[in-house]
Amino acid sequence: MLGDLRIVEIGQGMAVQVAGLMLAELGADVLKVERPRGDPARGTAPFANWNRGKKSLVLDLDTDEGLVALNERLAGADALLHQFTPARAKLLGLDDASLAKRHPHLVVTAITGSPANHPDVERSDDELLVAARVGAMYENDGHRAGPIVYRYQQGSWSAAHLAAAGLLARLVMRLQTAQGGAAHTSIFQGFLATLPLVWARNSEGPMPDPVSYPLGPRPIAQQLFQCAGGDWLQIMDPTRQFDYATMPTMWDVMAETEVDLETEAGQAAAFKLRPLENWLADLRAADIAAEPAFPMGEVLRHDDAEANRYVIDVDDPDLGKTRQPNTPFHSDADLPQGRPAPRLGEGGDTAWPAKATPAPGIAPAEVLTGVRVLDLGMFLAGPMGPSMMGDMGANVIKVEALTGDRIRFMHRYYQAAARSKRSLALDLTRPEAQSILERLLKWAELVHHNMRFKGAAKLGLSEEGIRRYNPDIAFNYSSAYGQRGARGNWPGYDSIFNAIAGWEFENAGEGNRPVFNRPGTMDVSTAQSCLVELMASLYAKRTTGRGYTTQTSLLGMAAFTQGERLIGADGDLTDTYHLTSDQTGFSPYHRIYECADGAWVAVAAHKPEQQAALAKLLGEDFEAGAKARDAADLLADLEAAGIPADAVNFENAMHRFFDDPLNRELNLISVLPQPLYGIVEQPGAFWNFGDTPVVFKRCCPAVGEHSDEILREIGYSDSEIAAFREAKIVG
């Protein structure tokens, strides 16, 4: 799909490597530049998983010889993906201005800790420290009061997808301009891209601004029950309409003992009286989404993960025969998945011919100006992808039922998934609507939906139905479990797949009962997977004329996020690190500390000299040493000692984010009017494209807000539109 692209990747961070992995497994030729003795992570599961299919080139970038060799490769590359801060990039001659002079064709994507134009951009890109800066620990549920560290690397997983998508978007723009340019993102913006589900402010309407959380533990367990034998069960019935008393197993329980199913405590007591498999059988028979909460890594043994090739056999040069989490991409393109990570220096000796630089074309107003996307999805795990394309300037039409997308009642979720779209309310159950659907599909370059396939087929939205109207359209689809296993038409929601992935246990801390994860990480990751696939399809369509089909799923993302682990030749999972039971971090050197004034400080002392300096500063008992200092004084001393650290932005973090004028100045907040909600504030730009702005023009639309203008654009007269509305085909 991306077979003509050549990408140079430099960096040892997770986000950079995962972005490169996705591009490599979509067909790009990715060259990983390593230090003379190689990436220190060689021989570990993360290196094996995140560097599959790449080539390796050994260069010492601290020497003139190494930089000359790198620039020879960049002359033949389409894109450079790295994690240097602007100051470090400038020292190496890899800053945007220098690269634009030497390699005007080159797209450059840097993944930094804070955004490219932010005063904190030179600070550490350690996930824990960035979470402290953003205020993300305020949103985590925990077993104690105060900021809570999560094990899931929310910012880095998100930033990896934003980087891959932004890089491809800039390459699409290059097809028009013949010029490269910036497509930067950051771990900070990775967090922002996941937070709109809980971070937004409305000036009016049914969703008031959230108040500050009370100071205290928040060990949330939404529809999460322990069963007889100790297993945990995660149910997701979003409307809470399912009556547990209708389950045969519950009849047996009620015949034995008196239970109060009207209360959460009564429900919890009832579920403890029967084993997991009994409850699962009843819930699945009723078509209610439910799965066990697995330990991290066990999803790699899931039968549908195997059937869908979300786990893949790889003969790794260091680890031997392994089973690794695969990228969650399915396509009718021939994707080169399953190639092992390279040996040091393997494949890097083949030079690329230098790129010619044609005369520049006219730059569009926005990166994706002129791109046409038809979104027929609902909820989050998919539709957020087209929304982010709209943020980059694409023309996105949201088609929904006359009653609206079923997620509209979850107002903030709807706002997060529908920004930068126009709404056409259309009753696709009516045969008369098929002529409108045909025109819409002929208008679009790309189409997306996330309906269950049986229901989609009835509406003319099977792949065959879509291609009947437009054989060359790029079609993207997201599902719950994937289409190749026994669960292809099963329902699924975010919490179900956080449970399967092990994140409900991991985020709870060692030895604690699992917690419900906020905010929607598997939903958002699946939507971002759709975004990467859509951007790859768009690039392929504009370069080859072919509209590929791509698919992803919540189960696929649950497996993909296990990248720190794999199954070895002995059948055992490799080890990884875990969150401490007090949910403060991962070791004395990488955690948050409470100070004398009640404020918290995050520390990331990874190097031996930093650890020695921390021990000297805090004394024998690190916690007591931190507790004896005010946060500001401790931070000043940490800074002076060269120890990466940040203040933990905690109390009232969301309002502080929106009230900070710097965030508005840097376009990190969108402020838009909306008919129901008044003025809506949301996290803003997830990318920095340098000379090309990200412009927010539309908040989430009202149902059918743009029906008339869309129908006119695809050729219908006002009288025809009026007839459609009178017949209740259009709303």
N, C-alpha and C positions, 0 to 999 in steps of 0.2 A: 504493500500500500504506500509506503514511504521509501521505496527502494532507490530513488534518485537522490536522497538526502544524505549529506555527510556532516556529522556533528562531532565536535571536540568537547570532551567533558573533563573538567578539572575539579577535584574536590573529594573529600573523604566523608562529608556529611551525608546523612541518610537521604535528605530531600533531593540533593543533586544526583545521587546514585539512582534513586528510584525514578526520577524524571528521565534520566538517561536510559534506564531499563525499559520503561514504557515505550520510548521512542525506538529503541533497538528492536523490541518485539513487535512493533508495528512496521518494521522493515528498514528503518534507517541504519546507516553504517555509522556506529558510534565508536569513537576512538577515546579510550580512557587514558589520560596522561597521569603517570605515577612517578613518585620520587625514586631516586636511584635504587633504594632497597625495597621498593614497592610499598603499597598500602599496608600499614601495620595490621589491618584487619584480615589480611590474607590467611586462609586456612580456617576461617570461622564461618558459621552459617550466614550471618548477614552479608559478608562479602560474596559468598557463593550465590546467594539468592538475588542480590541486587546488581550483580555485574554479569549476569548471563547474556551471552550473545554479543558482548562487546569485544573490541580489540584493545591491546595494551601497548602503550608506548612509554618508555622510560626516558624522562628528561629531568635535568636539574635546572629548575627555573631561577635558581640563584646565580646562575652563570650566564654570561653573554652567549655562549655556545648553545645553551639550552633554549634561550629566548629566540635566537635566530632559527633554530630547528622548529620551534613552536610556530613562529610566524610563517614558515614555509608551509606548514600544515594548514594554517588558517587561510592562506591564499587559495587553497582548494576546498575549503569547508564552506558549508552553508550557514552554520551556526556554532557559536561558542556558548557552552553551559558551564558556569563556574560559581564559586561561593566566596570570591574575594570581596572585601569591602572596597569602597571607592578609593581609599588611600592606598591600600595594598595593590589594587589593580593599577593605579597610576604609577607606582614604583616599578611595576613589571611592564609598563607600556601597554596595558590591557584595558585602560579606561575607555569610555565610550568615544571621546573625541579622538584619541590616538588611533583607535581601531577604525573609526570612520574614515580617517585620512589614508591609512594603509590598505584597508580592506573594506571599501564602501559597500560591497555586496553582503557583508557579514551581519547576521542577526546575533545579538548578544543578550544572553539571559543570565543575570546574576541572582542568586538566592542568598540574601543577607539576613541578619537577625531582625533588624528593623527596616522600614521602607527606604528605598534609595535616596529619597529627598528629605529624610527625617534626621534631626540632630543626633539621634542615637544610633545611626547607621554603622558607626565604627565600633559599637559595643558587641559583646559576644553573641553568637548565634546559637548558644546552648538553649535547648527547648525549655528547660526549667526557668532560665533567666528571662527568656522572652515571654513566657506565660506570666511571670511576675510583673513585667512591664505592662502587658496588655490588661491585666486584671482578670485573666481567665480562671484563676483559682477561686475567685468569688463565686463562680457558677457551678463548681463541683460539689457533689453531695458527699458528705463524709460522716465519720463516726465520732467526731469531736467538733468543737467550735473553732472558728478561725479559718484561714486559707487552707485549702485541701489540694494536695498534689495528686494528679492522675498519672497512671502508668501509660495509658494510650498516648502516643505522640501525635496529638491532634493537629498541632501547628505544622509539623514536618510532613505528615501524610498529605495534608491539604496543600502545602506549598509545593510539593512535588508535582501534584496535578496542575496547579496554577502555572507552574513553570513550563511544563510540557505543552499545555494549551496556549499560553501566551507566546511561546516560541513559534508554534505552528501558526498562530494568528498573524504574527509579524511576517512569517514566510508567505502567507496568503497575500498580505499587503504588498510584499516585494514583487509578486507576479505582476502587479500593476505599476509599481514605481521603479523597479529594477534596483532599488536601494535597500540595504539592510537597516539596522538601527536597534534601539533598545527594546527589550521586553522583560523588564525586571519584576521580581516579586520578592517576598520575604516570609520568614516564619511568622512574623507579626501579622502580615496580611493573610497568611494561612489560617491563623486563629480567627481573624475577622470574617473570613469566608464561611466559617462554621457557626459564628455567633449570632447571625440575624434571626435564628430561630428563637432566641431569648433576648437579644438586644435590639430594641426598637422603641421609639417614643412616638405617640400619636397625640395630637392636640385635642382630639375629640373622638367620639364614637364608642363602640362596645368594648374596646380593649384599652383600659386606662394604663398610664405609665406604671410599671411595677414599682412597688415600694421596696425599701431596703429590706433584705432578709434579717430576721431577728438573729442576734448572736446566740448560736447554739448548734448542736449536732443536727445534720440533715441526712440521716441514713435512709434515703428514699427507697421504697420497694413497691413499685407500681405493678400490680398483677404478677408479683414474683413470690412464689410459695415454696416452702420446704415440704418434701413429701416423706412418707414413711421410708426409713432406711437412710435418710440424710440427703438424698438428691434434691436439687433445686429445679423448679419449673418456672419458665417465663411465658406468660400468656400476654397476648395483645389483642384486646377487643376495644378499638378506639372509642366507640360510642358508649361503651359500658352497658350495652343492652342485653348481652347474653346472660341468661339465668343459670347459674351453676346448679341449681336444684333440678334442672332437666337432665343432668348426666346420670346414667345408670349407676356409676360408682358412687355418686353422691346419695342416691337412693339407699344404697347399702349402708352408708355412713349414718344417714338420718334414721334408719331403722334401728341402729345400735345405740345411738346417743343423741342427745339434744344439741343442735348446733344453731348458731345465729348467723345466717348468711347475709344479713343486712349490714353487718359490721366487718371491717377488715380483720379485726382480731378473731371473729368467729370463722371467717373464711380461712384464715391461716391455720386455725386449730383443726378445721375439717380436712384440709389438704394433707395434714401430717398423719392422717389415719389410714392412708392408702398409698401404695407405691407409685412411683413416677409413671411406669408403663400403663397403669390403669387409667390415670388421668389423661395421658397423651392419646390413648385410643378413643376416649369419649370426645375429647376436644376436636380431634381430627375428623371424626365422624360428623361433627356438627359444623365443619369448615371454619373453625376458629384457629387462628394462628397461635401455635404453641411449640416450644422446643425446650430441651434441657439446657441448663447453664453448664457449659463444658469448661474444664480447665483450658488455659491457653495452649494452643497447638493441636488439640484433639480434633478440631475441625478438619485437619489434614487427613483424617481417617474416615470422614463422613462419606457415606456411599454416594450421595449426589455430588459431592465435591470431586470424587474420583470419576464418576460418570461424565461430568462436564469438563474434565481435565483442568479443574481448578487446582489440582495437585498433579505434578508432573515428574516423571522419572528422569534423572540427570546423572550422568557419570562425571562427577566433578574431579578435576585433576588433583586436588588436595584431599578431598573427603571421600572419594570413591563413589560407589553407587548410593544415591540419595533419592529421597522423595521431597520435592520442594514446592512451596506455594507458587502457583503460576500467575501470570498477569490475567485479569478476568475478562480478556477480550476474546470474543468469538466473531468470526467474519467469514464471508465467502471469498475474501482475499486469501492468498496463500501466505499466512503469517509465519515467520521463522522462529517459532517458539521451541524452547527446550535445549538450545545450545548452551554448553557449560560456560562458566566464567573463564576468562583466558588465563593461561600461565603468564608470569611476568615477562613482558616484552613480546608476547605472542600476537602476531598479526599486525604489529605496528610498523613493520619495516616497508610496507607498500605505500609509496607516496601517492597523493592525489594530484591530478593536474590542476593548475591554477585556473580559477574562474575568470572568465571574461567579464568586463563591466560595461554593459550597454548604456546607452544614453538614458538618463533618468526620465521617468514618466511623471504624470501629475499625481501628487499625493492626495489621497482621500481625506475627508474631514476627520474620520474615525477609522480605526484599524479595520473593522469589518463592514464599513459602509458598502451597501449594495448586496450584501449576503442575505438570502431569503430563507427563513426557517419556519416550518409549520410544526407547532407543538400541540399534540393531541393527548398529552399526559395529564395525570392527576397526582395529587399529594406531592411528595418531595423527591423521592429517589428516582430521578430522571429530570423532571421539569426544572429543577434548579440549574441544570446544564444549559438549556436554551436561554434561561434568564441571564446567565453570565455572558453568553454570546451577545444578548441584547445590550448588556453593559458596554461591550466593546464596539457597539454600533450596528449590529445586525438588525434586520427588520424581522421581528419575531411575532407571528400571529398565534395566539392561544385560542384553540377551539375547545369550547366546553358546552356542557348540556345547558338547556334553558334555565335550569335551577342552579347552575354554577358548579364549579369544581367542588368535590365533597370535602376538601380541606379548608374551604372558606370559613367554616365555623371555628377553626383553630387560627385565629386571625393573624398572629405573628408568623406562623408557619406559612400561611398563604402569602403574606407580604414578602417573605424571604424567597419564595419560589416563583413569584410572578412579576417582579420588578422588570422594567424595560420590555414589556410585552404589550400588545394590543389584544383585546378580547372580542371574539366572535362567538355569540351564543347560537348553537346549531343543534337541532334534534336529529342526530344521526340514526335514530331508530326508525325514522320515516323514510320510505323509499324515495320520496321527492328530494330529500337532502343529498342524494348521491350525485346529482348534477353539480351541486355547489362543491361537494368534496372533490369531484373531478377537476374543477377549475382551480381549486386551492392547491391540489397536488401538482398540477401542471405549472402553477406559478412558482412553487417552491424548488429550491435546490436540495434542501435537506428536510426530512420529516422525522419526528420522534414521537414515540408513545411508550407508556409503561403499563398498559392494560394487560390483564390475563388473556392469553391468546384465544381461548374459546369465545370470550366476550367480544374481543376485538374483531374476530372473523365475522361475527353477526353484523357488525357495523361497517363492513367493507374494509377493515384495517388489518387484515392478514397481509403478509408480505406479497402474496399473489394479488390480493385486491388492490394494494397500493400500486404495484408495478403495472397493473392493467391500465391504470391511468397515466403513469409516468415511468416507463421502463428504466430510465437513467437516473432516477432520483436516488440520493444517498439516504438510506433508511437506518435509523438507530432505535434500539429497543432495550429496555431494562426490565428485568423480571425479579421475582423473589429468589428462586432456586436455580435458574437456568433452564434451558429447554431440552437438555439431553438426558436427564435423569427421570426418576419416577415421580418427582414432585413439580413437574413443569407448570402445572396450573394451580399449585397451592398458593394460599395467601401468605404474605410476609410483611413485617414491619421492622423498623429500626431496632427496637429493643430485642426482638427475637434473634437477630443476627449479632448484636453485641453479646448476647448470652452464648450463642454458638461459638463465637470467636474467643470467648474467655475473658472479655474485657470487663464483664460485670464482677468477676472474681478479682482480676488484676487491679482494677481501680479501687477496690475495697481495701486493699492492703492485706499483707500476709496474715492468715488465720481468721480473718473477719468474714462475716456473711456477705454475699454479693450485694451490690448496690445497682440501682437503676441508673443508667448513664445519661447525663445531659451534656451537650444538647444535640441529639440526633446524629451522632458521628457516622454511623453506617449509612444512613440516608444521604447525608451530605457527600460522603466519599463515593457512593454509587452515582450520585448526580455528577460529581466531578469526573468519574470514570466515563460517563456519557459525554461530558464536555470534551475530554481528550479524544474519544472516538469520533465525535462529530467534527472536531477540528482536523483530525487526520483524514476523514472522509472528504471534507471540504477541500483540503489541499490536493488530495488524489483526484477528485472530480475536476478541479480547475486545471490540473496538469495533464490528466489522461482522458478526461471526458467520461470516465466510468463512475457510476454511483454505486458504491459498495454497501453491503449490509453489515452492520456491526451490532453486537449485543453485549450487554454486561448484566450483572445481577448482584443482589445483596449478598448472596452466599459467596459469589466470586470475590467480592470485596472483603468479606469476613475471612476468607482463606488468604487473600493477598496480604492482609495486614499482619499475618503471622511471620513476616519476612525475617524476623530475628531467629527463627527456629526452622529446623527441617528434620525429617526422619532419616536417620543414618542407616547404614547397611545392616546393623544389628536390630533394626526395627524400633529403636528408641528415639525419642525426641531429644535433640540437643538442648543443653542448658541455656538459660537466659537469666537476666536479673529481674528482681521483683520490687514492688513498693513495700516499704516498711509498714508494720501494723498501725503505727500512729499517723500514717498518710502524710509524712513530712518529706519524704524523698527516698533515696536509694542507698546512701552511705553517709558517714559523718562529713564527707567532703562534698557531697552533692545532694543538698537538701535545703529546706527553709528553717530558719531559727527565729524564735520569738525573743524580742528584746525587752529591756526594762520598762519602756514606755508603752508596751502593748503592740507596737509595730513589729513587722516581720521582715527579715532579710533573706534573700535567696543566694546561695553560694554554689559555685561550680569549679572546684579546685581539682582538675583532672591530672595536672602534671606533678611529678614528685616535688619540685621546688615550690609549687603553689601549696601543696599539702603540708610541707614542712613549715611554710610561712603561716598557714592557718593554725597549725598546732601551737606555734609560738605566740600567736595573737590571742587565741582563746584559752590556752592552758590545757591542763590534763582533761578536764570535763568541759567539752565543747558547749554543751547546752547551758551549763552554769555560766561559762564565760560570756556567751551571747546574752544571757538573761541579765547580766550585771551591767550591760552597756545600753545606752540609748541608740536607736537605729541609725540616726544620722552620723553619730560619732563612729560607730562600727563600720558603716559604709565608707567613710572617709579613710579609716585605717586599712580596710580591705583594698581600697583603690590604691593607696600608697604602697601597699605590699605586693601589688601586681596580681591580686586574686580576683578573678571574674566574679562579680556580685551585682545584685540589683535590689532595690526596695521592692517589696511585694505590694503592688497596688491592689488593695483588697476591699475595704468597706465602701459600699456604694459605687462599685467600679464602673457599672454601666453609665450612670449619670455623670460621673467624672469624665468618662470618655467623651460623651456627647457635649459636655459643657466646656471642654478644652478647645479654645479657639485655634490652637495649632493644628488639631485634627481636621478642622474645617478648612483651614488654609491649605493643607496638604491633600485635600480631596479624599480624605479617609472617612468622610461622612457624606451621605446623600440626604438632601432635604427637598422633599417633593410634596405637592398637594395631591390629595386623594378625596373623592366624593364622600366616602363614609368616614374616613379616619382623620380628616383635616390635614394638617401638616405632619408628614411622616418622616422621622429621622431613622436612618439605618446605617450600619457599617458601609463604607463607600468603596473606593477603588481598590481592587485586588491586584492591580498591575500598575507599573509605571512604564509607559511607552516613550518616554523622553519627549521628542518633538510632536507626538500625536496624543491629544488628550483623551481621557476617559470622561465622557459627558453623560450625566444622568438627566434624562428627559421625561421619563414616565415612571410613576409609582405603579403599584399593582392595580390593574384595571377593575372597574365595576363589571358585573356580568353583562356581556354584550355591549360594553361602552363604545366599541368601535365597529359594531356590526355593519352599520350603513356604509361607512367610509371604506371598509374592507371589501364589501360586496360591489361597491362602485368600481374599486380598483381592479377587480377581476371581471368587470364587464357587464354587470347587471344595471338595469335602469331603475329609477326611483319607483316606477309603478310595479316592476317585478319585485323589488325589495318589499314594498308595501303588501303585495300579495303573499309573499313568504311569511311576513309577520302576521297577517290576518289568519293564515292557515296554521299559525303556531309552529312553523318550521324554523323560523329565526326569531331570536329574542333580542 
